[in-house]
Amino acid sequence: MAVTVTRLYDPAGAEQYFGPRRGRKYVAVDLVLKNTGTKAYNDSPGNGATLLDSANHGYTENLSETTSCQSIGSSVKIAPGSKRAGCLTFEIPKTAKPAVFQFTLDSGFADVTGEWQLH
């Protein structure tokens, strides 16, 4: 798999009735997953995703929808040579500043973790 982070939404838009809890905000990481292998990729990308803030606090994906971008989906199947784009949403304190996005394939159980600095 080739993973590309294309954009950070900070803050990410929230629906009128189903937004983040008081004192918190949504942020979203937009990414592209491209299957460069020979077998179909079948996983839940959010399971292997972590957002770190500038104080090194970690946050896991929040399954809430954002109005800023299209969700990549909770269950993704990608044929060899194909790709899927979308975002993963995180709920963090309003004062937190996203700093690093970490992503590990196989629902977080692969041997290698990719890491992207968010600016």
ZIBEL-V520798 format. One record per backbone hydrogen bond with DSSP energy under -0.5 kcal/mol. NH is the residue of the N-H (numbers start at 0). CO is the residue of the C=O. If there is no record, write none. Layout:
nh/co
NH/CO
NH/CO
//
This chain:
nh/co
1/33
2/0
3/31
5/3
5/29
6/29
8/27
9/7
9/10
10/25
11/25
14/17
14/64
23/20
24/91
26/89
27/8
28/87
29/6
29/27
30/85
31/3
32/83
33/1
33/31
34/81
35/33
40/77
42/75
44/42
46/43
47/44
48/45
49/101
50/58
51/99
52/56
53/96
55/52
58/50
60/45
60/48
61/88
62/60
66/12
67/12
71/86
75/42
77/40
80/34
81/78
83/32
85/30
86/69
87/28
89/26
91/24
91/89
93/22
95/92
97/95
98/51
99/51
100/115
101/49
102/113
103/47
104/111
107/103
107/104
108/104
108/105
109/104
113/102
115/100
117/98
118/116
//
